[in-house]
Amino acid sequence: MLKKIEVDPRIKVKNLADLIEQPVVIRLKKFNEEGTDKFSEELNKAHETGQNVVPIVVDSYGGQVYSLLGMISEIQNCHLPVATIVESKAMSAGAILFGLGNEGLRYMSPHATLIVHEVSSFQFGKVEDLKADVDETDRLNTYIFELLSKNCKKNKNYFLDIIHKKGHADWYLDAKEAKKHGLCNHIRLPSFNVSVNVDYQFN
């Protein structure tokens, strides 16, 4: 995503950081505890800059489902509109988070790819532990896809039904297909323009 900052030439300052808080653009790669902590810090910082939207550039192969849920909670508690952007790839947890950006603010490059699939589990242990893990994985899978369907203005089983019809295999979507299913709003990358001006008024 292109970020352009234009400064009125009448402003004489060498370091722009001395003049304004630069807008925060979150670049999201890791869905783990470290990634969740960093995500939270950057989202909080965005509330302090005066910017009117929080762009989140998702470039991820995915990761931990509970970290995804933490980031979803942060987005839902955000006081600013959240734009999600995919320049190249958003897979697994990354695809879900992309689809949870605000309506009208989900952007994909025409060269980008999403991969949507069911929640995975890698537990091992006693039989009863494995049964409990299957139940939890099923709960998480249903919960996340119902959230996604609601945010994309579909019926609650919309994405679950598609995945079932595809035999529960990975679902690859280019930008055109993502837009057809309501995951993507715009097949282009946005730009974030910052203008710093001097305004003289004589009354």
Summary of the structure (lengths in Angstrom):
residues: 203
radius of gyration: 19.8
end to end distance: 41.1
largest distance: 80.7
contacts: 583
relative contact order: 0.17
helix: 37%
strand: 22%
